[in-house]
């Protein structure tokens, strides 16, 4: 069974979603909430598979609620506002449903959940994703891993440097680092993440890469140096 919760401040919206869920045999609504605060308390003590989440709610929006969850379940946004779609998909939502939500559209979203669940289960046998989407200039931009030289942190922004081009996105180094595959990227400084395949040499406390035809040296923080040396000694670079 797909253990599901509904979070929405509109009783009618909850009723409609419950009706849709009841028509799908492997969907079990274990609880419903009129606000994100109560849902947060529930999730701190219980595990669910799927959350049907409204965005515009009192006290705490669905977007802010999801951003602050440590181990969030899979999410399908259910909202009357189309302008939050990019933010929703940036948070890795499975789907973004606009009210009023028809059963056909709801079923399509659940099937996307099932497909994604199957893909995740088979991930260990599949090749890793070779790209990531980041939000920049009010759109989601595809960034291919093999094009990235390094990533530089600047307060609440990160700059993804790819030779002759760059992408600036509003997020922290920590949040981006958690999304990137360890087999390709390594954080070597509080302000730098490196594509390990681009490292040409280790010079003192610097790694050397080639950027725009010239040698560039990027600092290695003392807290990261030992891990980097282990990586080199294991011949993973």
N, C-alpha and C positions, 0 to 999 in steps of 0.2 A: 504493500500500500504506500501511496505517496502522502505522507503526513503533511498537512497544509494548514496554514493560518491565514486569516484575512484581517487586514488592518485598514480601516476606512472610517471616517467620521460621519458618513451618511448611512443610516440604518437601511434605507432602500437599496443602496449599492451593495451592502453586505448581503441582503436578502437575495438579490439577483445573482450574485456570485455563488452563494450557497446553493441556489437552484441549479446553476450550471454545474457545479461540482458534484451534486447528487446524481447527475445524469452520466457521470463518468465513473465506471465501476472501481477503478484503482485509486481514486482520489478520496481521501478522508480528511474532512475539516475537523481538526482537533480543538480549535478555539477561534474566536473572533474578538477584535478589539476596536474601540472607537477612537483610540489615539495611540501614538507611537510610544509614549512613556509606559503605558501598561504592557504593550507588546514587548518592550525592552526588558521589563522585569520578568516576563514569562520566558523569553529566550535565554535569560541568564540561568534559568533552572531547567529548561527543557530543550530537546533537540527536535527540529522539524526539517523536512526536506524542501519545502516550497513555501514562499510567502507571497501572497497577493497584496500588493502595497499601494495605497493611495499616496499622492504627493502633497497636495494642499490640505494640511490638517493643523488644528490648533496646537500650541505649545512647541511642537517640533515637526518639521516637514519630513515627508518620507525620504527625501534625498539626504538630509542631514542625519536622519535616523540611521540610514543604511551606511553612510560614511563612518559612523561612530561605532558600528558593531564589530567586535573582534573576529567572530567566526560566523558570518551571516549565512543563512540558507540561500538557496537559489531564489531569485526574485523575478516576478512578473509585475510590472507597474500597471496600475489601473487608475486612470486619471481623466479629467475633462480638459486638460491643458496640453496642447501639442508642443508648446514652446520648450518643454523640459525634456524632449526626446533625446537630444544629444547628451545631456547630463545623465540621463537614465542609462543609455548604452555605454557611456564612459565608466559607469559603475558595474559594468558586466551584467546588466539585466538580460534575462532570456528574451523578453519581449516587452513591448510598450503598447498597452491597449487603451484606446480612447473611448470614453463613455459616450453614449450608451453602448454597452458591450454585447454583441450578438453571441449566441452560442457557437455558431460556426467559427467566428474569429477567436473565441475563447479556446475552442478545441484545437485550433491551429497552434495556439501558444503552448498548450499542454503537450502537443506532439513535438514541438521544438524542444521542450524540456526533456522529453523522453529521448529524442535524438542526441541531445547534448550529453545526457547521462550515459548513453551508450558509447559515445565518443570518448568521454572521460574514462570509462572503464577500460577501454582499449588503448588508452594513451601510451601505456608502457610498451606496447608492441608497435606503436606508430612512430614515425619521425616527428620530432618536436616542431611546433609552429615556427615559422621563419620570419615572423613579423609581429608588430604590435600596432594598435591604433591609439593615437594620442590626440587630445583636444587642443587645437591651436587655431587662431583666427576664426573662431566661431564655427569650426567644422572639425570632423574627425579625420586625421591625416595618417595614412599608412606609412610606417617606418620599417623598412626591411633591415633585419639584424646585420646582414653581411655588409651593409653600407655604412653602418655606424662605426666611427673611429673611437669616440669617447663621449661621455655625458658630463656636463659641468653644472653644478648647483649654484644658484644665486638667490639667496633668501627663499622666497616661496615659489621660485621659478626654476626650471631646469632647461638647459640648452643642449639639445641633441645635435652633435656635430658630425656631419657626413661629408667631409672634404669640401666641395664647392658650395654645399648648401647646409642649412641648419634649420631646426625646428625649435621654437620656444614655447613651452607649455607650462601652465599654472598648476604645479603640484610639487610635492617635496621629493627630495632625493630618496628618502626612505620608502615612500609609497611606490615610486617607480622601480626602485631596486627589488622590491618584493614581487613585481610583475615580470621581471626579466629572468630568463633561464640561467641558472648557475653554470651550465656547461658552456655558455658563450660570454657572459659578462661577469666582471668581478669589481666590487667596490674597493678601491685602493687608497682612498682618502675621503674625509668627510664631504669633500666638494667634488669628487671625481669617481666616475664609474668607467671602466675601460673594457673595450671589446678585446678579450685576451688574445685573439688571433692576430690582432694588429700590433702587438708588442714585438719590437725588433731587438731591444736590448734593455738590460737593467744597468743603469749608470748611477752608482751611489744610491741615493734615495729618490731616484727618478726612473720612470720607464720612458723609453724612447720609441716614438712612432713617426711615421711620415705623414704630414698633412700639407696638402697643396704643393707637393714636391719638395718640401723642406722638413728637416728634422725638428721634431717638437718634443720637449721634455715635460712630463707630467709628474708632479710630486706623489710620493708614496708615504702615507701617514704611518707613524711608528706602530700604531695598533693593527695595521694591515700588512706590514712588511713580512712578518713570519709566514702568514698564510700564502702570500705571493711567492715567497721562496720555496715553500712546500710544493706549490703548483708547478714551479719551474723544475724543481728537483725530480718531480714525478713525471716530467717530460710531457706534461699536458698542454704545453704551449709549443 
